[in-house]
Amino acid sequence: MKRYSRETKGGSYSPSFLTMYLDSSENFEHLIEGERLSDISEALFLHEYIHLLQDLTTLSGVSNIAIVADYMKWAINITKSGELKVPCIPAEKDGYNLYPNAQL
């Protein structure tokens, strides 16, 4: 699933789980309390937060989340049937646009 994450120096954002990773030792809870962080940490947070907003508010972002969710549901279902092979790449016979989306 690495190919779906957006990475920058110091942080990353994963659209399928709506999570941000910020490589900083500062406490980001200070943002809620109204205290200031260093300029670099604020810029890093803002950059990754914009990715989150793009995924939640644009057609492209919501589409990407849907594609990743479909892939994850498919992978879970084949795991239940005992057929999981790594790497887990969809074939044309799997349907549901999994194969074309994987090719993109």
ChimeraX attribute file (.defattr): number of C-alpha atoms within 10 A of each C-alpha:
attribute: neighborCount
match mode: 1-to-1
recipient: residues
	/A:1	9
	/A:2	7
	/A:3	7
	/A:4	13
	/A:5	15
	/A:6	14
	/A:7	15
	/A:8	12
	/A:9	8
	/A:10	14
	/A:11	17
	/A:12	20
	/A:13	22
	/A:14	21
	/A:15	23
	/A:16	18
	/A:17	11
	/A:18	13
	/A:19	14
	/A:20	19
	/A:21	14
	/A:22	18
	/A:23	13
	/A:24	13
	/A:25	7
	/A:26	11
	/A:27	9
	/A:28	16
	/A:29	10
	/A:30	11
	/A:31	12
	/A:32	8
	/A:33	8
	/A:34	8
	/A:35	9
	/A:36	12
	/A:37	15
	/A:38	9
	/A:39	9
	/A:40	11
	/A:41	20
	/A:42	13
	/A:43	12
	/A:44	20
	/A:45	21
	/A:46	12
	/A:47	15
	/A:48	23
	/A:49	15
	/A:50	12
	/A:51	19
	/A:52	18
	/A:53	12
	/A:54	15
	/A:55	20
	/A:56	16
	/A:57	11
	/A:58	11
	/A:59	11
	/A:60	12
	/A:61	17
	/A:62	15
	/A:63	13
	/A:64	17
	/A:65	20
	/A:66	14
	/A:67	16
	/A:68	19
	/A:69	15
	/A:70	16
	/A:71	22
	/A:72	13
	/A:73	11
	/A:74	17
	/A:75	17
	/A:76	13
	/A:77	13
	/A:78	13
	/A:79	13
	/A:80	9
	/A:81	8
	/A:82	9
	/A:83	11
	/A:84	14
	/A:85	10
	/A:86	6
	/A:87	6
	/A:88	13
	/A:89	13
	/A:90	18
	/A:91	12
	/A:92	10
	/A:93	9
	/A:94	10
	/A:95	11
	/A:96	12
	/A:97	15
	/A:98	19
	/A:99	16
	/A:100	12
	/A:101	14
	/A:102	13
	/A:103	8
	/A:104	5
